[in-house]
Amino acid sequence: IKTLFLLPSPYEIKNGIRFIRGTNNLVSEGLKIIAIDNLNNESIFSSITECSKAIKIDRSKIKQCLLSGETFKNYKFKFFV
């Protein structure tokens, strides 16, 4: 058991967001994604994939917007815990 506790966590925190260690893969468990359009209408999604399918924007672009805060196709994206 001691050896198990000495192993590094499988996750790392970057800018307050949890990633799988050594990757750029987000751990979305418990996080929701809010998509806000140019009329300030908010849609809440349980994953980036769900958001991507609903508003027809590629997952990688949504992820980039989440991390950078930039707007794309009149949508802003935010994390919601």
Secondary structure, DSSP 8 states (H G I E B T S, - for coil): -HHHHHS--SEEEETTEEEETTS--B--TT-EEEEEETT--EEEESSHHHHHHHHT--HHHHHHHHHH---BTTEEEEEE-
